[in-house]
């Protein structure tokens, strides 16, 4: 059976699994009982141009089915940002898949609503899939009352990228990127050349990237989005200062273009590569292929998010995790499958190109000293994740609109953030 890219993107295919061409079977119990597991995996496992990571997963899957002959694995291929909605629909109908691969923006909602299996009995004492080894903000997001609900694989982190060649042309040391917010503003002014070259580019469009990037500056200033009881407090001094930074960049200093509110993530990457941006805050996943590939080490560098005076290292990290449905009739078998496709060799292979959530991988001799190791240690030490609330989308919608109004000069930072936080709290905060 051949699965086309169109089938994958439509999310319509239920894929038999041996060699991606027939049903896979694995031993469910010593009794030889036949068991079927329905699994929502990454969709690129079946792409014609499957990535090395996907090929690694597929190899682990094939080893599992060869060693265990009595379980049928049925794959349900759903595009990543449709998977959460489709899972909820299936769960409400009483027929969710046994295993699902979900993004960190949704895992807390699934975990806190009782839809997923707590994994503590499986993880505690495990030689590598244990909480001590999986120190990651992604794991924290899906931890509820001390219970772990997902196995994260790889993560990412937001970084400041800068053009070394443009630094040199502006008389700046290409080996000394800005470490403080004050230096960021100073460098941005020196790097700006009218509308041909902007000192700093950032994302303030309608995507999730916009609040994620702004949150880095708020956390770096010592602020928080929410109080412990769920009340929105991003209108505090650190949040106002982060919003003022955006207004200063675009309207006061004019070192960032007003088009940041309509430039998407890929557009920001192209602007940095093309030299329209001299610096930009982007994700770690862009480093190897999108930036280092076309520019080379002599032209592009990276560093931590600049910190304001009296602030702290801070960034944002997301990721994806394997979760087991509470309604699964075969939870033990589901765990064994997750364990098999997340073995140590798989983690090491994935960790060569993406930031691993596993400390043992980040510390591995083959990984140490590489970009993923250094960025990974920064993420482990300084990153925050999505807010642990089920109303994340509403929180981000109000925040994003406020930041856009501030960036365009339509509203003062303190006023816009105060109004947005008050509106969110009136609707969702229960005192």
VENDA-V95772 format. One record per residue. PSI is psi in whole degrees, -180 to 180 (999 if undefined). D_LAST is the distance of its C-alpha to the last C-alpha in whole Angstrom. Layout:
psi->[PSI & PSI]
d_last->[D_LAST & D_LAST]
This chain:
psi->[128 & 131 & 119 & 163 & -34 & -42 & -41 & -47 & -32 & -24 & 29 & -14 & 137 & 113 & 122 & 153 & -17 & 119 & 21 & 24 & -13 & 168 & 138 & 143 & 140 & 156 & 120 & -47 & 163 & -23 & -12 & 16 & 137 & 128 & 140 & 128 & 129 & 128 & 131 & 98 & -174 & 138 & -24 & 2 & -28 & 7 & 149 & -33 & 48 & 137 & 163 & -36 & -44 & -41 & -35 & -44 & -44 & -39 & -41 & -39 & -46 & -37 & -40 & -46 & -26 & -36 & -18 & 103 & 5 & 9 & 133 & 128 & 120 & 119 & 137 & 110 & 114 & 134 & 145 & -41 & 5 & -14 & -39 & -49 & -43 & -35 & -44 & -41 & -46 & -38 & -42 & -31 & -2 & 17 & 54 & 163 & 161 & -38 & 138 & 148 & 107 & 150 & 153 & -22 & -19 & -13 & -35 & -41 & -45 & -42 & -44 & -14 & 6 & 15 & -17 & 161 & 128 & 135 & 5 & -45 & -29 & -36 & -38 & 124 & -2 & 143 & -27 & -30 & 60 & 157 & -31 & -35 & -29 & 49 & 103 & 145 & -26 & -43 & -38 & -39 & -33 & 22 & 123 & 120 & 42 & 3 & 136 & 132 & -1 & 156 & 102 & 155 & -75 & 163 & -170 & 178 & 147 & 135 & 158 & 118 & 147 & 149 & 108 & -39 & -37 & -31 & -49 & -41 & -29 & 4 & 16 & 151 & 116 & -11 & 11 & 80 & 165 & 133 & -24 & 162 & -35 & -42 & -36 & -46 & -40 & -48 & -42 & -39 & -41 & -24 & -11 & 133 & 73 & -143 & 0 & -29 & 117 & 140 & -36 & 133 & 141 & 172 & 122 & 35 & -158 & 9 & 173 & -21 & -34 & -56 & -34 & -43 & -43 & -37 & -33 & -44 & -36 & -48 & -39 & -29 & 3 & 8 & 175 & 157 & -43 & 149 & 172 & -26 & 8 & 1 & 134 & 124 & 21 & -3 & 14 & -179 & -41 & -39 & -42 & -41 & -38 & -41 & -37 & -35 & -47 & -44 & -40 & -42 & -43 & -46 & -36 & -57 & -22 & 49 & 0 & 144 & 150 & -18 & 1 & -24 & -12 & -2 & 121 & -179 & -49 & -34 & -37 & -39 & -46 & -38 & -38 & -45 & -39 & -6 & 5 & -27 & 136 & -26 & 152 & 147 & 116 & 177 & 156 & -26 & -16 & -11 & -60 & -56 & -45 & -29 & -59 & -38 & -58 & -23 & -36 & 160 & -23 & -16 & -19 & 140 & 173 & 158 & 180 & 165 & 125 & 143 & 135 & 165 & 130 & 7 & -160 & 156 & 132 & 144 & -174 & 140 & 141 & -165 & -172 & 151 & 151 & 132 & 151 & 131 & 138 & -26 & 0 & 137 & -2 & 56 & -38 & -42 & -39 & -42 & -42 & -35 & -45 & -43 & -42 & -42 & 1 & 37 & 172 & -36 & -39 & -46 & -40 & -42 & -46 & -36 & -7 & -19 & -25 & 157 & 119 & 150 & -5 & 124 & -35 & -31 & -45 & -29 & 0 & 141 & -32 & -17 & -33 & 139 & -7 & 170 & -46 & -33 & -47 & -44 & -35 & -40 & -36 & -45 & -44 & -34 & -31 & -12 & 151 & 162 & -170 & 149 & 143 & 69 & 156 & -4 & 34 & -43 & -44 & -40 & -47 & -35 & -48 & -40 & -43 & -43 & -41 & -44 & -38 & -43 & -40 & -45 & -36 & -3 & 16 & -19 & 151 & 144 & -50 & -43 & -47 & -43 & -38 & -45 & -41 & -44 & -41 & -40 & -43 & -46 & -37 & -27 & -36 & -16 & 125 & 115 & 999]
d_last->[56 & 55 & 51 & 51 & 49 & 48 & 47 & 45 & 43 & 43 & 41 & 44 & 46 & 45 & 48 & 50 & 50 & 53 & 54 & 52 & 55 & 54 & 52 & 51 & 52 & 50 & 51 & 48 & 49 & 52 & 53 & 53 & 51 & 50 & 47 & 45 & 42 & 41 & 40 & 38 & 39 & 40 & 42 & 44 & 46 & 48 & 49 & 52 & 51 & 49 & 48 & 49 & 45 & 46 & 49 & 48 & 46 & 48 & 51 & 48 & 48 & 52 & 52 & 50 & 51 & 55 & 54 & 52 & 54 & 52 & 49 & 49 & 46 & 45 & 43 & 41 & 41 & 38 & 38 & 35 & 33 & 33 & 33 & 29 & 29 & 32 & 31 & 28 & 31 & 33 & 30 & 29 & 33 & 33 & 36 & 34 & 36 & 37 & 36 & 34 & 34 & 31 & 29 & 27 & 24 & 24 & 25 & 21 & 20 & 23 & 23 & 19 & 20 & 23 & 26 & 27 & 29 & 28 & 31 & 31 & 34 & 36 & 35 & 35 & 39 & 40 & 43 & 41 & 38 & 36 & 32 & 34 & 37 & 34 & 32 & 30 & 27 & 28 & 28 & 24 & 23 & 24 & 23 & 20 & 20 & 23 & 25 & 27 & 27 & 30 & 33 & 33 & 36 & 36 & 34 & 34 & 33 & 33 & 36 & 38 & 42 & 44 & 48 & 50 & 53 & 52 & 50 & 54 & 55 & 53 & 54 & 51 & 52 & 51 & 50 & 47 & 44 & 42 & 39 & 37 & 36 & 38 & 41 & 39 & 40 & 43 & 44 & 43 & 45 & 48 & 48 & 47 & 51 & 50 & 48 & 51 & 49 & 45 & 44 & 41 & 39 & 35 & 34 & 31 & 32 & 30 & 30 & 28 & 30 & 29 & 25 & 27 & 29 & 27 & 24 & 27 & 28 & 24 & 24 & 28 & 27 & 24 & 21 & 18 & 17 & 13 & 12 & 12 & 8 & 9 & 8 & 12 & 14 & 17 & 18 & 19 & 23 & 24 & 22 & 24 & 27 & 27 & 27 & 30 & 32 & 32 & 33 & 36 & 37 & 38 & 38 & 39 & 41 & 42 & 42 & 40 & 41 & 39 & 39 & 37 & 34 & 37 & 38 & 37 & 37 & 41 & 42 & 40 & 42 & 46 & 45 & 45 & 48 & 50 & 50 & 47 & 45 & 46 & 42 & 39 & 36 & 37 & 36 & 38 & 40 & 42 & 44 & 46 & 48 & 46 & 47 & 49 & 51 & 52 & 52 & 53 & 52 & 54 & 52 & 49 & 46 & 43 & 40 & 37 & 34 & 35 & 33 & 33 & 34 & 32 & 30 & 30 & 31 & 29 & 29 & 28 & 29 & 29 & 31 & 32 & 32 & 34 & 32 & 33 & 32 & 30 & 33 & 36 & 38 & 40 & 37 & 40 & 42 & 39 & 39 & 42 & 43 & 40 & 41 & 45 & 44 & 42 & 44 & 45 & 48 & 46 & 43 & 46 & 47 & 44 & 43 & 46 & 45 & 41 & 39 & 38 & 35 & 38 & 39 & 42 & 43 & 42 & 44 & 47 & 50 & 50 & 47 & 47 & 48 & 47 & 45 & 42 & 42 & 42 & 39 & 38 & 37 & 36 & 33 & 33 & 32 & 30 & 28 & 25 & 24 & 22 & 18 & 17 & 15 & 16 & 16 & 18 & 20 & 18 & 17 & 21 & 22 & 20 & 21 & 24 & 25 & 24 & 26 & 29 & 29 & 29 & 32 & 34 & 33 & 32 & 29 & 28 & 26 & 23 & 23 & 23 & 20 & 18 & 18 & 18 & 15 & 13 & 14 & 13 & 9 & 10 & 11 & 10 & 6 & 4 & 0]
